[in-house]
Amino acid sequence: MKVLVTGITGTIGGSILSALAPTGYEIICPVRSRAKAQPIVERVGGNITLVDLDQSLDIQTQFYNVARGIPNIIHAGFLMSYNDAEMETQVITGLVNAAKETSQTVEVALIVTTGALCVGQNFELSGEDQISNENCLDLLKCRVAHEELVLASNSATLKASITRPVCIYGGSFVDQYYKACKQYGKIIVPHGNGSVSYIHKSDLGRYYKLLLEYKGSGCFTISEGLGPNLDEVIEIAKKVSGVQEVVRIDNPWEHMATYGFYLFELTLTSKLDPKRGRELFGFVPEYNFARDAERLLVL
């Protein structure tokens, strides 16, 4: 099976690559920096080919050219700000156009990553049928159009889906926060006692593999389910960092440069259940943040 995977130098793309490489699939990875991607390919192994994007072309054409003719496309690039919105629109448009063209002759699977913040806050554990991007947080409103663009491409021969990963740990931005607590000697937390959902990066990669092989369509939450509340997160931070001082703050953005984006996520309540993955292709997470954080966080 031939698969295109974007964003392999990031946590999500790297997790997908690690899950797919042992299968023997022919994996095509478009890159802007071969020097940055090559060590990842050498570490993971498998049948992986790096393809240099032709940066003399506009972004939409770059991704259309690299994806055309490939029946399985996973876009793992993750938009983090409005500054990237137009570029991301062009990337997704190029991938969608290539997928539509290829689907005229073979069945195509297209998976595009958006993120859990697209559904805003959820105060009860909710499956995909109970949430909507109508509640998208303001800082990611631009993602709503991206989701609609992907989902509108669905057809009898093009299975298009969007994935919404939650807080990723095991070598990602969540780990950065706990490392900072240890480094700076303070556990910085917002007020309140909210709760967000988590996913370990190996479970994340495995989810994408299952979704790809199932050829699902629609919206998918990638999550372990219910996560610990903020008071429990504080206790986890004390254990993994050895730090006991807890400081409540009003503005997480003032500490973002040192403690990372997870600090903002701790201001939210986002209880998301991977209901569709469990029911459609039997996804069961191997790890659980509350149970396993102490041994799996990378500090």
N, C-alpha and C positions, 0 to 999 in steps of 0.2 A: 504494500500500500504506500502511496506517495502522499506526503503531508508537508504543507508549508507552515512554518512556525515563525512568527515575528517576535521581536523583543527578547531574544534569548539571553541578553546580558542583564536583564532584570530578574527579580525574584520569581515572578509568575512564569515568564518564558523559560527560565532556567529549570523550574520545577517540572514544567511540561516536557522539556527536553529529556530530563532524567527519567521520566516515566515512560516516554516513547522509545528511547534509544535501545533498551534491551529487547524490544519486540522484533527488531530487524526491519522496521519500516524505513523507507527511503525518505529522509527528512531534509527539506530544503529550507535554509535560513537566510533571509535577506539581511544584510548588515551594512551599516555606514562605516564602521571601523572593524576591519578584519583583525587588527592587532588586539583589540579588546575581546573579540569573540573567539579567536582561535584557542586560547588556553581553556576555555569552557568546553569546547568541542573535544579537545584532547583529554580532558578529565572525564567527560561523560562517555566517550567512545561511541560505537555504533555507526550506522550508515548515514552520516551527516555531511551535507554539502553546504558550504557558505557561498552565497551569491552577492557580489558587490552591487549595491544600488547605483544606477546611473544618475549621479547628482547634477548632471547637466540638464536633466529633464525636470518638469514640474512634478511635485510629490505624487499627485494622483496617477500620472502616467508611470512613474517609477514602480508603484505597487501593482498597478494593472499589469504591467509587463512581466513582473516577476511571478505573479499569481496565475496568469492565464494558462489554461490547460491542466492545472493541478486540481484534482477532485476533492481534496481535503485541505481546508484553510483554517488555521487558528491564529487569531490576532491577539497577542498577549500584551502588546504595548499598552501602558496604563497612563491615561491623561491625569495630570496632577493639578492643573490650573487653567484658568481661562486663556492664558497666554498661548496655550497649545491647542485651543479649540479648533481654529481654522485648519491647522496642519492635520489634526486628527480627522476632521471631516474629509479632507482630501485623501488621506490614507484609506479610510473606510470606504469611500466612494470608489476608489480604484480597486479594492478587493471585491466589493459587491459587483462591480461591472465585470470583473474577470470571472467571478463565480457564476453570474448569469450566463455569460457566453459559454462557459464550459458545460453548464447544466443543459445546454441544448443537445448534447450528445451523450453525457453520462450523468449519473446521480452525483450531486455535490453536497458536501457538508461544510458549512461556514459557521465558525464560532468566533464571536467578538467579545472581548472583555470590557466591561464598564465598571462595575463596583457596587458594593452594598450601600454606599451613601446615596445612590440614585433613588432609593426608596425611603429615604429620610429616617425618622425615628419610629420605632415599633415597641410599644410598651408591653405587649403580650407576645409570646413565642408564635411566630407567624410563618406559614408556608407561602409558596409563590402565588397561590390563588387568593391570598389575603392581603397582598401588598401591591403598590402601584408607584410608578415614577411620578405620579401627580404630587407626591409628597417629597420629591427630591430636594435635598438641601440646596440652598441658594448658590453655594460656591461651586456646585456641579450641575447647575441647570442646563448648561450647554450639552451635557451628556444625554438629555432626553431626546434631542433630535438625532443623536447618533444611534440610540436604541431603536427609534422609529425607522430610521433608514435601513437598518439591518433586518428588522422584523418584517418590513414591507416587501423584502426581496423573496420571502418564502414562496415556494411553488411545489408542484408535484415532484419535481426533480432537483429542487434546491432546498435543503434542510438548513435553515438559518436559525441560529440561537444566540442569545446574549448571556454572559455569565457575570454574576455579581459576587466576587469573593469578599469575605469579611476580613477581620484583622488577621494578618498572616504572621506566624511565628516559626522559629526554627532556623533563623538566619534572615531576618527581614526587619521592617521598621518597628515592630513590637519589641524585638530584642534590643534595638537601639535605646529604647526608653529605660529598660532595666539596667543596661550597661551604664547609662548616664547616672542613674541613681547611685550605683556603686562608685562611679568615678568622682561625682561631685558631693557625695556624702549626704544627700538629701533626697527623700522621696517626695517629689512634687506632684500634687494631685489637685484637681478642681474640687469645688464644693459639690455636695449631693452624693448620691449612692446609686448611680446608673449602672447599667449592665450592657455589654456588647458581646457579640459572638466571635468565635475564633476558628481558624483552620491552620493545621500544621502544613508546611510547604510540601511534604511528601504526600499527604492526603490530597492536597490541592492538585498536584500533578496527576495523581491517580484518578481524580474526578474528571479532569479534562480527557484523559485516555478513555474512560468509560463512556463519557458523553460522545466523543468522536466515534467510537465503535458502534454505539447505539444509533447514531445519526438522529439525535433529538432536535426538536425545534421549539422556539419560544424562549421563555425566561427561566434561568436556573440560578438558585442561590447555592454558593459553595461555602458550607459551614459545618461545624460540629453540632450545632444546635445551641441550647442555652449555655451562656458563659457565666463566669463569676461576677458578682456585683463589685462596686468600687471598694467597699470595705474589705472584701476578700482579695482583691487585687493588691491592696496595700500589704496584706499579710504575705502574699506571694513575693512582693518586692522585698520585704524584710528578709525572707528566707534566702532568696537568690543573691541579694546584694550584701547582706550582712549589716545593712544600714537600718537604724531605728527611728531617726528623725523624720517626721512627716510634716510637710508644709502645705497648707491649703492655699490655693491661689485663685484670683478673680479672672485673670486674662491668660489663657494658655498660650496665645500667640507670642507673648513676650518671652516665652521659654522654648519656643519651637526650634530654634537653631541648635540648642543643646540636647533637648529631650525628645525632639522629633514629633511627627504628625500624630502618633498614637496618643499623645497627651491631649490633643483636641478630641480625638475619638472617645476618650474617657469622660468627656462632658455629656455624652449622648447616652440614650437607651435604645439599643438596636438588637432585638431578640429575633434572630432569623433561623428558621428551620430548613434543612435541605430536603424538603418533602418530595419534590419531583424526582430528584436523583435517587432517593431511597426507593420510591415506588416504581420508577421506570427501568432503572438498571442496577438496583440493589446496592447503591452506595452506602457503606457504613464506615465512618471514620475510624482509623486505627488509634488515633491519639485524642486526648482530651486536655485542654489547657489547664483547667483547675487541678487535674490529677497529675499531669506530666510536665508542667512548666519548669519545675525545679531542675529536672534532668535534661530538658530539651532546649531551653533557651540558650542561645549562643552569645556568651559574654566575652 
